[in-house]
Amino acid sequence: MISHVKYIVIFCCLTATYFLYNEQLASIPLLVLSALFFYIGLKEMSKLKNNK
C-alpha cells in the first residue's frame, strides 16, 4: 500500500469515530483501524521472515 493511502484511511476512520461517538457507534471505525493495523503488521512480519 502506498503510504498516502494509509494516512487517508486512518484520517477517515478517526473522523468517522469523532462523528459517530455521540451515536455510540464509534467502535465500528476503530474495528476497521485495528484490522488495518493487523494487516500491516502481518505484512511487515512476513517481510522480516523472508529477509532472514
Residue frames as qw, qx, qy, qz and C-alpha x, y, z in Angstrom:
[[0.000, 0.887, 0.462, 0.000, 0.00, 0.00, 0.00],
 [0.333, 0.554, -0.052, 0.761, 1.14, 3.48, -0.70],
 [0.309, -0.228, -0.570, 0.726, 1.79, 5.41, 2.50],
 [0.211, -0.059, -0.046, -0.975, -0.55, 8.21, 1.39],
 [0.600, -0.266, -0.578, -0.484, -3.44, 5.77, 1.16],
 [0.540, -0.269, -0.703, 0.377, -2.69, 4.50, 4.68],
 [0.124, -0.137, -0.329, 0.926, -2.79, 8.03, 6.07],
 [0.390, -0.132, -0.298, -0.861, -6.04, 8.81, 4.25],
 [0.632, -0.300, -0.689, -0.189, -7.71, 5.66, 5.62],
 [0.437, -0.259, -0.604, 0.614, -6.53, 6.43, 9.14],
 [0.054, 0.041, 0.102, -0.993, -7.74, 10.02, 8.88],
 [0.506, -0.210, -0.468, -0.693, -11.14, 8.93, 7.55],
 [0.617, -0.323, -0.714, 0.075, -11.57, 6.39, 10.34],
 [0.305, -0.218, -0.475, 0.796, -10.61, 8.90, 13.00],
 [0.233, -0.050, -0.113, -0.965, -13.02, 11.45, 11.53],
 [0.600, -0.271, -0.608, -0.444, -15.79, 8.84, 11.44],
 [0.514, -0.278, -0.694, 0.419, -15.01, 7.95, 15.06],
 [0.068, -0.086, -0.264, 0.958, -15.37, 11.59, 16.05],
 [0.427, -0.077, -0.240, -0.868, -18.75, 11.99, 14.34],
 [0.685, -0.206, -0.637, -0.288, -20.13, 8.58, 15.37],
 [0.260, 0.077, -0.733, 0.624, -19.09, 8.94, 19.02],
 [0.363, -0.027, 0.302, -0.881, -22.32, 10.69, 20.00],
 [0.779, 0.052, -0.296, -0.551, -24.36, 7.95, 18.32],
 [0.672, -0.405, 0.601, -0.155, -22.45, 5.30, 20.32],
 [0.916, 0.384, 0.114, 0.012, -21.15, 3.78, 17.08],
 [0.048, 0.881, -0.466, -0.068, -17.50, 4.78, 17.48],
 [0.662, -0.334, 0.667, 0.075, -16.37, 1.16, 17.76],
 [0.815, 0.502, 0.290, 0.011, -17.04, 0.49, 14.06],
 [0.462, 0.833, -0.266, 0.148, -14.23, 2.68, 12.63],
 [0.326, -0.696, 0.624, -0.143, -11.92, 1.61, 15.46],
 [0.844, -0.008, 0.535, -0.026, -12.52, -2.02, 14.48],
 [0.722, 0.680, 0.052, 0.116, -11.63, -1.15, 10.88],
 [0.086, 0.872, -0.449, 0.174, -8.44, 0.56, 12.09],
 [0.607, -0.466, 0.637, -0.094, -7.45, -2.44, 14.18],
 [0.880, 0.288, 0.373, 0.057, -7.93, -4.74, 11.17],
 [0.503, 0.837, -0.149, 0.157, -5.79, -2.39, 9.06],
 [0.174, -0.785, 0.569, -0.172, -3.00, -2.32, 11.65],
 [0.803, -0.183, 0.564, -0.058, -3.15, -6.11, 11.99],
 [0.817, 0.535, 0.183, 0.112, -2.79, -6.50, 8.21],
 [0.272, 0.882, -0.331, 0.198, 0.13, -4.04, 8.10],
 [0.474, -0.626, 0.601, -0.151, 1.82, -5.88, 10.98],
 [0.886, 0.070, 0.459, 0.023, 1.44, -9.26, 9.27],
 [0.662, 0.734, -0.010, 0.151, 2.86, -7.80, 6.07],
 [0.006, 0.854, -0.477, 0.207, 5.89, -6.41, 7.92],
 [0.685, -0.407, 0.593, -0.113, 6.47, -9.70, 9.78],
 [0.895, 0.316, 0.303, 0.084, 6.43, -11.65, 6.53],
 [0.439, 0.845, -0.235, 0.194, 9.00, -9.24, 5.09],
 [0.285, -0.731, 0.587, -0.199, 11.27, -9.77, 8.10],
 [0.840, -0.126, 0.522, -0.076, 10.83, -13.54, 7.92],
 [0.823, 0.536, 0.148, 0.118, 11.69, -13.65, 4.21],
 [0.228, 0.894, -0.346, 0.171, 14.81, -11.49, 4.65],
 [0.569, -0.602, 0.555, -0.077, 16.49, -13.98, 7.02]]
